[in-house]
């Protein structure tokens, strides 16, 4: 199964809900104790909300782009590590 990436923290409640739904579906499809291999980057929503309120879309975009790059790098390193086993 491929590893997926998730940027969470836009509200921790929704992040927990997504994580739960993803893993329940994996368990339903594969049975047993299977769960989704994933990387999660969780942001502090207060910072995002403050930037939205200030209209600082460039800074908010930068935060999300950084999180996406970190996620992609982590997935790539994880894949490379598995390739070398």
C-alpha positions in Angstrom: 0.0 0.0 0.0 1.3 3.5 -0.8 2.0 5.9 2.0 -0.2 9.0 1.9 0.4 12.5 3.2 -2.0 14.7 5.2 -1.7 18.3 6.2 -3.8 18.6 9.3 -4.3 21.1 12.1 -6.7 23.4 10.2 -8.6 22.2 13.1 -7.3 19.3 15.2 -10.8 17.9 15.4 -11.1 17.5 11.6 -7.5 16.1 11.5 -8.5 13.4 14.0 -11.7 12.7 12.1 -9.8 12.3 8.7 -7.2 10.0 10.4 -10.0 7.9 11.8 -12.0 7.7 8.6 -8.9 6.8 6.5 -7.9 4.0 8.9 -11.4 2.6 9.3 -11.6 2.4 5.5 -8.2 0.7 5.2 -9.2 -1.8 7.9 -12.6 -2.4 6.2 -10.9 -3.1 2.9 -7.9 -5.1 4.1 -9.3 -6.6 7.3 -7.4 -7.6 10.4 -5.4 -4.9 12.1 -4.3 -3.0 9.0 -4.0 0.7 9.1 -2.9 3.4 6.6 0.7 4.2 6.3 0.8 7.9 6.3 2.8 11.0 7.2 1.0 13.8 9.0 2.0 17.5 9.3 -0.2 19.3 11.8 -0.3 23.0 11.7 -1.3 25.4 14.5 -4.7 26.7 13.3 -4.5 29.8 15.5 -1.6 31.1 13.4 -3.6 30.3 10.2 -6.8 32.0 11.6 -4.8 35.1 12.6 -3.2 35.4 9.2 -6.7 35.0 7.6 -8.1 37.8 9.8 -5.1 40.0 8.9 -5.6 39.2 5.2 -1.9 38.1 5.0 -2.6 35.5 2.3 1.1 35.4 1.2 2.4 34.4 4.6 -0.4 31.9 5.0 0.4 30.5 1.6 4.1 30.2 2.6 3.2 28.2 5.7 1.1 25.8 3.7 3.7 25.5 1.0 6.4 24.7 3.6 4.2 22.1 5.1 3.6 20.5 1.7 7.3 20.5 1.0 8.1 18.9 4.4 5.4 16.3 3.7 6.8 15.5 0.2 10.3 15.3 1.6 9.2 13.0 4.4 7.4 10.7 2.0 10.4 10.7 -0.3 12.8 9.8 2.5 10.4 7.1 3.7 10.1 5.6 0.3 13.9 5.7 -0.1 14.4 4.0 3.2 12.0 1.2 2.2 13.8 0.8 -1.1 17.1 0.1 0.7 15.8 -2.7 3.0 
